[in-house]
């Protein structure tokens, strides 16, 4: 009886966790166009600031990682 109760609790906990993750994922899936535009403007400003402070090469390396993240969330 205790084993059945434990399995039931684990099944319920798993279902609740899956539902929570599913709803959180869908809420973050589609950022608005305004958000993406503002984010790109901010990234560009940071790029030029870094290029002025450090070097164009350093800013380009920084840009690659940031652009990939932006592309994955806003373009695709």
Biopython code that builds the backbone (N, CA, C, O; Angstrom):
import numpy as np
from Bio.PDB.StructureBuilder import StructureBuilder

atoms = [
    (1, "UNK", "N", (0.824, -1.184, 0.000)),
    (1, "UNK", "CA", (0.000, 0.000, 0.000)),
    (1, "UNK", "C", (0.877, 1.261, 0.000)),
    (1, "UNK", "O", (0.561, 2.224, -0.698)),
    (2, "UNK", "N", (1.953, 1.268, 0.759)),
    (2, "UNK", "CA", (2.837, 2.418, 0.816)),
    (2, "UNK", "C", (3.530, 2.631, -0.520)),
    (2, "UNK", "O", (3.726, 3.769, -0.947)),
    (3, "UNK", "N", (3.904, 1.531, -1.188)),
    (3, "UNK", "CA", (4.553, 1.638, -2.489)),
    (3, "UNK", "C", (3.608, 2.246, -3.522)),
    (3, "UNK", "O", (4.037, 3.063, -4.337)),
    (4, "UNK", "N", (2.356, 1.871, -3.503)),
    (4, "UNK", "CA", (1.360, 2.415, -4.422)),
    (4, "UNK", "C", (1.146, 3.899, -4.167)),
    (4, "UNK", "O", (1.038, 4.687, -5.107)),
    (5, "UNK", "N", (1.087, 4.271, -2.920)),
    (5, "UNK", "CA", (0.904, 5.678, -2.561)),
    (5, "UNK", "C", (2.106, 6.508, -3.012)),
    (5, "UNK", "O", (1.936, 7.627, -3.496)),
    (6, "UNK", "N", (3.310, 5.974, -2.859)),
    (6, "UNK", "CA", (4.517, 6.679, -3.292)),
    (6, "UNK", "C", (4.533, 6.856, -4.798)),
    (6, "UNK", "O", (4.890, 7.922, -5.299)),
    (7, "UNK", "N", (4.146, 5.813, -5.522)),
    (7, "UNK", "CA", (4.106, 5.906, -6.978)),
    (7, "UNK", "C", (3.071, 6.930, -7.427)),
    (7, "UNK", "O", (3.302, 7.688, -8.369)),
    (8, "UNK", "N", (1.952, 6.944, -6.760)),
    (8, "UNK", "CA", (0.903, 7.902, -7.105)),
    (8, "UNK", "C", (1.406, 9.323, -6.867)),
    (8, "UNK", "O", (1.191, 10.203, -7.701)),
    (9, "UNK", "N", (2.067, 9.551, -5.748)),
    (9, "UNK", "CA", (2.602, 10.887, -5.457)),
    (9, "UNK", "C", (3.645, 11.295, -6.489)),
    (9, "UNK", "O", (3.662, 12.440, -6.941)),
    (10, "UNK", "N", (4.517, 10.355, -6.864)),
    (10, "UNK", "CA", (5.533, 10.657, -7.883)),
    (10, "UNK", "C", (4.869, 10.971, -9.224)),
    (10, "UNK", "O", (5.299, 11.885, -9.928)),
    (11, "UNK", "N", (3.840, 10.232, -9.577)),
    (11, "UNK", "CA", (3.141, 10.477, -10.839)),
    (11, "UNK", "C", (2.479, 11.849, -10.834)),
    (11, "UNK", "O", (2.539, 12.571, -11.830)),
    (12, "UNK", "N", (1.855, 12.208, -9.734)),
    (12, "UNK", "CA", (1.208, 13.518, -9.628)),
    (12, "UNK", "C", (2.256, 14.625, -9.669)),
    (12, "UNK", "O", (2.059, 15.637, -10.342)),
    (13, "UNK", "N", (3.363, 14.448, -8.960)),
    (13, "UNK", "CA", (4.427, 15.453, -8.960)),
    (13, "UNK", "C", (5.003, 15.615, -10.361)),
    (13, "UNK", "O", (5.285, 16.735, -10.786)),
    (14, "UNK", "N", (5.179, 14.520, -11.078)),
    (14, "UNK", "CA", (5.685, 14.593, -12.445)),
    (14, "UNK", "C", (4.724, 15.315, -13.370)),
    (14, "UNK", "O", (5.143, 16.117, -14.205)),
    (15, "UNK", "N", (3.438, 15.035, -13.226)),
    (15, "UNK", "CA", (2.435, 15.693, -14.063)),
    (15, "UNK", "C", (2.381, 17.191, -13.769)),
    (15, "UNK", "O", (2.265, 18.003, -14.686)),
    (16, "UNK", "N", (2.465, 17.551, -12.502)),
    (16, "UNK", "CA", (2.446, 18.971, -12.135)),
    (16, "UNK", "C", (3.690, 19.676, -12.677)),
    (16, "UNK", "O", (3.595, 20.786, -13.202)),
    (17, "UNK", "N", (4.852, 19.038, -12.553)),
    (17, "UNK", "CA", (6.092, 19.634, -13.066)),
    (17, "UNK", "C", (6.024, 19.800, -14.581)),
    (17, "UNK", "O", (6.427, 20.838, -15.105)),
    (18, "UNK", "N", (5.523, 18.797, -15.287)),
    (18, "UNK", "CA", (5.413, 18.885, -16.748)),
    (18, "UNK", "C", (4.453, 20.005, -17.158)),
    (18, "UNK", "O", (4.722, 20.736, -18.112)),
    (19, "UNK", "N", (3.355, 20.137, -16.453)),
    (19, "UNK", "CA", (2.400, 21.200, -16.766)),
    (19, "UNK", "C", (3.007, 22.579, -16.506)),
    (19, "UNK", "O", (2.798, 23.512, -17.282)),
    (20, "UNK", "N", (3.754, 22.700, -15.419)),
    (20, "UNK", "CA", (4.378, 23.986, -15.105)),
    (20, "UNK", "C", (5.425, 24.353, -16.142)),
    (20, "UNK", "O", (5.492, 25.503, -16.575)),
    (21, "UNK", "N", (6.237, 23.396, -16.543)),
    (21, "UNK", "CA", (7.252, 23.667, -17.548)),
    (21, "UNK", "C", (6.625, 23.968, -18.899)),
    (21, "UNK", "O", (7.097, 24.844, -19.625)),
    (22, "UNK", "N", (5.583, 23.261, -19.234)),
    (22, "UNK", "CA", (4.906, 23.500, -20.509)),
    (22, "UNK", "C", (4.296, 24.879, -20.593)),
    (22, "UNK", "O", (4.396, 25.535, -21.630)),
    (23, "UNK", "N", (3.672, 25.330, -19.533)),
    (23, "UNK", "CA", (3.061, 26.652, -19.555)),
    (23, "UNK", "C", (4.116, 27.750, -19.512)),
    (23, "UNK", "O", (3.927, 28.798, -20.130)),
    (24, "UNK", "N", (5.197, 27.543, -18.815)),
    (24, "UNK", "CA", (6.273, 28.541, -18.770)),
    (24, "UNK", "C", (6.966, 28.630, -20.119)),
    (24, "UNK", "O", (7.327, 29.723, -20.555)),
    (25, "UNK", "N", (7.155, 27.520, -20.775)),
    (25, "UNK", "CA", (7.805, 27.527, -22.079)),
    (25, "UNK", "C", (6.969, 28.215, -23.130)),
    (25, "UNK", "O", (7.510, 28.952, -23.954)),
    (26, "UNK", "N", (5.676, 28.000, -23.130)),
    (26, "UNK", "CA", (4.825, 28.629, -24.132)),
    (26, "UNK", "C", (4.685, 30.125, -23.881)),
    (26, "UNK", "O", (4.473, 30.885, -24.826)),
    (27, "UNK", "N", (4.797, 30.558, -22.652)),
    (27, "UNK", "CA", (4.693, 31.981, -22.347)),
    (27, "UNK", "C", (5.918, 32.742, -22.847)),
    (27, "UNK", "O", (5.822, 33.933, -23.141)),
    (28, "UNK", "N", (7.049, 32.085, -22.945)),
    (28, "UNK", "CA", (8.274, 32.738, -23.375)),
    (28, "UNK", "C", (8.587, 32.466, -24.841)),
    (28, "UNK", "O", (9.609, 32.939, -25.338)),
    (29, "UNK", "N", (7.759, 31.735, -25.537)),
    (29, "UNK", "CA", (8.085, 31.275, -26.871)),
    (29, "UNK", "C", (8.112, 32.382, -27.911)),
    (29, "UNK", "O", (8.949, 32.330, -28.812)),
    (30, "UNK", "N", (7.250, 33.367, -27.836)),
    (30, "UNK", "CA", (7.138, 34.352, -28.901)),
    (30, "UNK", "C", (7.281, 35.776, -28.365)),
    (30, "UNK", "O", (6.290, 36.378, -27.950)),
    (31, "UNK", "N", (8.498, 36.321, -28.367)),
    (31, "UNK", "CA", (8.649, 37.709, -27.940)),
    (31, "UNK", "C", (8.017, 38.642, -28.972)),
    (31, "UNK", "O", (7.957, 38.310, -30.156)),
    (32, "UNK", "N", (7.561, 39.775, -28.538)),
    (32, "UNK", "CA", (6.900, 40.714, -29.441)),
    (32, "UNK", "C", (7.920, 41.375, -30.372)),
    (32, "UNK", "O", (9.118, 41.399, -30.094)),
    (33, "UNK", "N", (7.417, 41.901, -31.466)),
    (33, "UNK", "CA", (8.284, 42.580, -32.435)),
    (33, "UNK", "C", (8.929, 43.817, -31.807)),
    (33, "UNK", "O", (10.087, 44.127, -32.087)),
    (34, "UNK", "N", (8.177, 44.521, -30.958)),
    (34, "UNK", "CA", (8.729, 45.704, -30.298)),
    (34, "UNK", "C", (9.879, 45.326, -29.374)),
    (34, "UNK", "O", (10.897, 46.017, -29.311)),
    (35, "UNK", "N", (9.700, 44.219, -28.661)),
    (35, "UNK", "CA", (10.753, 43.747, -27.767)),
    (35, "UNK", "C", (12.008, 43.397, -28.565)),
    (35, "UNK", "O", (13.117, 43.753, -28.168)),
    (36, "UNK", "N", (11.834, 42.709, -29.674)),
    (36, "UNK", "CA", (12.983, 42.309, -30.497)),
    (36, "UNK", "C", (13.674, 43.526, -31.107)),
    (36, "UNK", "O", (14.903, 43.576, -31.163)),
    (37, "UNK", "N", (12.897, 44.504, -31.563)),
    (37, "UNK", "CA", (13.497, 45.717, -32.124)),
    (37, "UNK", "C", (14.307, 46.464, -31.077)),
    (37, "UNK", "O", (15.425, 46.900, -31.349)),
    (38, "UNK", "N", (13.753, 46.611, -29.891)),
    (38, "UNK", "CA", (14.463, 47.298, -28.810)),
    (38, "UNK", "C", (15.717, 46.522, -28.406)),
    (38, "UNK", "O", (16.762, 47.110, -28.129)),
    (39, "UNK", "N", (15.597, 45.220, -28.378)),
    (39, "UNK", "CA", (16.742, 44.390, -28.021)),
    (39, "UNK", "C", (17.861, 44.525, -29.045)),
    (39, "UNK", "O", (19.031, 44.620, -28.673)),
    (40, "UNK", "N", (17.514, 44.534, -30.341)),
    (40, "UNK", "CA", (18.525, 44.697, -31.383)),
    (40, "UNK", "C", (19.180, 46.066, -31.305)),
    (40, "UNK", "O", (20.395, 46.178, -31.465)),
    (41, "UNK", "N", (18.389, 47.116, -31.061)),
    (41, "UNK", "CA", (18.957, 48.460, -30.914)),
    (41, "UNK", "C", (19.948, 48.505, -29.756)),
    (41, "UNK", "O", (21.014, 49.110, -29.871)),
    (42, "UNK", "N", (19.598, 47.865, -28.643)),
    (42, "UNK", "CA", (20.483, 47.835, -27.480)),
    (42, "UNK", "C", (21.764, 47.072, -27.794)),
    (42, "UNK", "O", (22.854, 47.501, -27.414)),
    (43, "UNK", "N", (21.636, 45.940, -28.489)),
    (43, "UNK", "CA", (22.823, 45.166, -28.857)),
    (43, "UNK", "C", (23.752, 45.960, -29.761)),
    (43, "UNK", "O", (24.970, 45.941, -29.583)),
    (44, "UNK", "N", (23.173, 46.658, -30.731)),
    (44, "UNK", "CA", (24.005, 47.468, -31.626)),
    (44, "UNK", "C", (24.733, 48.575, -30.871)),
    (44, "UNK", "O", (25.913, 48.826, -31.113)),
    (45, "UNK", "N", (24.028, 49.232, -29.962)),
    (45, "UNK", "CA", (24.660, 50.290, -29.174)),
    (45, "UNK", "C", (25.799, 49.728, -28.320)),
    (45, "UNK", "O", (26.859, 50.343, -28.203)),
    (46, "UNK", "N", (25.566, 48.547, -27.722)),
    (46, "UNK", "CA", (26.619, 47.913, -26.921)),
    (46, "UNK", "C", (27.809, 47.522, -27.793)),
    (46, "UNK", "O", (28.957, 47.648, -27.367)),
    (47, "UNK", "N", (27.545, 47.055, -28.998)),
    (47, "UNK", "CA", (28.623, 46.678, -29.909)),
    (47, "UNK", "C", (29.505, 47.881, -30.222)),
    (47, "UNK", "O", (30.728, 47.805, -30.104)),
    (48, "UNK", "N", (28.883, 49.001, -30.624)),
    (48, "UNK", "CA", (29.671, 50.178, -30.968)),
    (48, "UNK", "C", (30.409, 50.745, -29.764)),
    (48, "UNK", "O", (31.527, 51.243, -29.896)),
    (49, "UNK", "N", (29.791, 50.672, -28.599)),
    (49, "UNK", "CA", (30.458, 51.123, -27.385)),
    (49, "UNK", "C", (31.688, 50.263, -27.096)),
    (49, "UNK", "O", (32.751, 50.782, -26.756)),
    (50, "UNK", "N", (31.536, 48.948, -27.233)),
    (50, "UNK", "CA", (32.669, 48.059, -26.993)),
    (50, "UNK", "C", (33.760, 48.261, -28.040)),
    (50, "UNK", "O", (34.947, 48.223, -27.714)),
    (51, "UNK", "N", (33.373, 48.473, -29.273)),
    (51, "UNK", "CA", (34.367, 48.711, -30.320)),
    (51, "UNK", "C", (35.157, 49.981, -30.035)),
    (51, "UNK", "O", (36.360, 50.032, -30.291)),
    (52, "UNK", "N", (34.493, 51.007, -29.509)),
    (52, "UNK", "CA", (35.183, 52.250, -29.156)),
    (52, "UNK", "C", (36.107, 52.061, -27.955)),
    (52, "UNK", "O", (37.222, 52.580, -27.939)),
    (53, "UNK", "N", (35.642, 51.318, -26.949)),
    (53, "UNK", "CA", (36.419, 51.134, -25.722)),
    (53, "UNK", "C", (37.572, 50.145, -25.898)),
    (53, "UNK", "O", (38.673, 50.380, -25.401)),
    (54, "UNK", "N", (37.324, 49.057, -26.592)),
    (54, "UNK", "CA", (38.333, 47.998, -26.698)),
    (54, "UNK", "C", (38.884, 47.925, -28.113)),
    (54, "UNK", "O", (39.875, 48.582, -28.430)),
    (55, "UNK", "N", (38.253, 47.138, -28.953)),
    (55, "UNK", "CA", (38.653, 47.035, -30.355)),
    (55, "UNK", "C", (37.501, 46.446, -31.152)),
    (55, "UNK", "O", (36.572, 45.856, -30.600)),
    (56, "UNK", "N", (37.588, 46.623, -32.464)),
    (56, "UNK", "CA", (36.547, 46.073, -33.316)),
    (56, "UNK", "C", (36.547, 44.551, -33.244)),
    (56, "UNK", "O", (35.483, 43.932, -33.267)),
    (57, "UNK", "N", (37.728, 43.940, -33.157)),
    (57, "UNK", "CA", (37.832, 42.478, -33.081)),
    (57, "UNK", "C", (37.172, 41.942, -31.804)),
    (57, "UNK", "O", (36.437, 40.954, -31.847)),
    (58, "UNK", "N", (37.435, 42.591, -30.685)),
    (58, "UNK", "CA", (36.827, 42.159, -29.423)),
    (58, "UNK", "C", (35.308, 42.321, -29.477)),
    (58, "UNK", "O", (34.561, 41.463, -29.006)),
    (59, "UNK", "N", (34.871, 43.427, -30.054)),
    (59, "UNK", "CA", (33.434, 43.651, -30.176)),
    (59, "UNK", "C", (32.802, 42.617, -31.116)),
    (59, "UNK", "O", (31.679, 42.172, -30.882)),
    (60, "UNK", "N", (33.510, 42.241, -32.160)),
    (60, "UNK", "CA", (32.996, 41.240, -33.096)),
    (60, "UNK", "C", (32.846, 39.882, -32.431)),
    (60, "UNK", "O", (31.859, 39.185, -32.665)),
    (61, "UNK", "N", (33.812, 39.498, -31.605)),
    (61, "UNK", "CA", (33.705, 38.228, -30.873)),
    (61, "UNK", "C", (32.520, 38.269, -29.909)),
    (61, "UNK", "O", (31.770, 37.299, -29.800)),
    (62, "UNK", "N", (32.357, 39.379, -29.219)),
    (62, "UNK", "CA", (31.231, 39.540, -28.302)),
    (62, "UNK", "C", (29.914, 39.459, -29.077)),
    (62, "UNK", "O", (28.953, 38.836, -28.627)),
    (63, "UNK", "N", (29.888, 40.095, -30.240)),
    (63, "UNK", "CA", (28.676, 40.147, -31.048)),
    (63, "UNK", "C", (28.215, 38.756, -31.491)),
    (63, "UNK", "O", (27.015, 38.484, -31.522)),
    (64, "UNK", "N", (29.157, 37.880, -31.830)),
    (64, "UNK", "CA", (28.797, 36.561, -32.335)),
    (64, "UNK", "C", (27.892, 35.810, -31.359)),
    (64, "UNK", "O", (26.870, 35.257, -31.765)),
    (65, "UNK", "N", (28.253, 35.787, -30.097)),
    (65, "UNK", "CA", (27.440, 35.089, -29.096)),
    (65, "UNK", "C", (26.104, 35.785, -28.895)),
    (65, "UNK", "O", (25.069, 35.125, -28.798)),
    (66, "UNK", "N", (26.114, 37.107, -28.833)),
    (66, "UNK", "CA", (24.874, 37.838, -28.607)),
    (66, "UNK", "C", (23.938, 37.721, -29.806)),
    (66, "UNK", "O", (22.727, 37.574, -29.642)),
    (67, "UNK", "N", (24.499, 37.787, -31.010)),
    (67, "UNK", "CA", (23.677, 37.693, -32.208)),
    (67, "UNK", "C", (23.018, 36.317, -32.300)),
    (67, "UNK", "O", (21.851, 36.209, -32.677)),
    (68, "UNK", "N", (23.752, 35.287, -31.961)),
    (68, "UNK", "CA", (23.190, 33.933, -32.003)),
    (68, "UNK", "C", (21.996, 33.832, -31.056)),
    (68, "UNK", "O", (20.962, 33.279, -31.430)),
    (69, "UNK", "N", (22.121, 34.352, -29.849)),
    (69, "UNK", "CA", (21.015, 34.312, -28.893)),
    (69, "UNK", "C", (19.834, 35.135, -29.404)),
    (69, "UNK", "O", (18.687, 34.700, -29.301)),
    (70, "UNK", "N", (20.098, 36.296, -29.943)),
    (70, "UNK", "CA", (19.026, 37.136, -30.486)),
    (70, "UNK", "C", (18.334, 36.419, -31.644)),
    (70, "UNK", "O", (17.106, 36.385, -31.710)),
    (71, "UNK", "N", (19.112, 35.853, -32.545)),
    (71, "UNK", "CA", (18.575, 35.168, -33.711)),
    (71, "UNK", "C", (17.684, 34.002, -33.305)),
    (71, "UNK", "O", (16.612, 33.801, -33.877)),
    (72, "UNK", "N", (18.137, 33.231, -32.309)),
    (72, "UNK", "CA", (17.368, 32.067, -31.850)),
    (72, "UNK", "C", (16.026, 32.487, -31.242)),
    (72, "UNK", "O", (15.031, 31.781, -31.402)),
    (73, "UNK", "N", (15.990, 33.611, -30.557)),
    (73, "UNK", "CA", (14.754, 33.985, -29.882)),
    (73, "UNK", "C", (13.854, 34.920, -30.696)),
    (73, "UNK", "O", (12.641, 34.932, -30.486)),
    (74, "UNK", "N", (14.413, 35.691, -31.603)),
    (74, "UNK", "CA", (13.591, 36.688, -32.307)),
    (74, "UNK", "C", (13.413, 36.426, -33.794)),
    (74, "UNK", "O", (12.389, 36.809, -34.359)),
    (75, "UNK", "N", (14.373, 35.788, -34.444)),
    (75, "UNK", "CA", (14.294, 35.637, -35.889)),
    (75, "UNK", "C", (13.676, 34.301, -36.273)),
    (75, "UNK", "O", (12.817, 34.242, -37.153)),
    (76, "UNK", "N", (14.102, 33.243, -35.626)),
    (76, "UNK", "CA", (13.602, 31.901, -35.980)),
    (76, "UNK", "C", (12.196, 31.715, -35.493)),
    (76, "UNK", "O", (11.608, 30.653, -35.696)),
]
sb = StructureBuilder()
sb.init_structure("model")
sb.init_model(0)
sb.init_chain("A")
sb.init_seg("    ")
for serial, (resi, resn, name, xyz) in enumerate(atoms, 1):
    if name == "N":
        sb.init_residue(resn, " ", resi, " ")
    sb.init_atom(name, np.array(xyz, "f"), 0.0, 1.0, " ", f" {name:<3s}", serial, name[0])
structure = sb.get_structure()
